[in-house]
């Protein structure tokens, strides 16, 4: 990531949840960060305010993580490759834009798949880490 963003005032907070978790007060803008939009969810039933698929793992990385064509890659390899993808466009611009929003005081909640039960292995947590690094937290 680049150097910490210039902090003006109090930074917002960054939460993480699954997209189908019930919203709580104080979550701010709920942003879906999945590569694919959840199937069967009507637009009027969406639980998110925005969808930014560019900050999700590439289809190739998702396939490698889930072992679609070979044995699944390790969590460590997934983390390394995800962070690498976030350093390239268009993901990098989206990461910086989100970090700027948080630095300006906006609270956001990063939402991922309903099947993503282990937040420690999910890219939403890795994205949160990247945003905190970018804001100097």
Secondary structure, 3 states (H helix, E strand, C coil): CCCCCCCCCCCCCEEEEECCCCCCCCCCEEEECCCCCCCCCCHHHCCCCEECHHHCCCHHHHHHHCCCCCCCCCHHHHHHHHHHHCCCCCHHHHHHHHHHHHHCCCCEEEEECCCCCCHHHCHHHHHHHHHHHHHCC
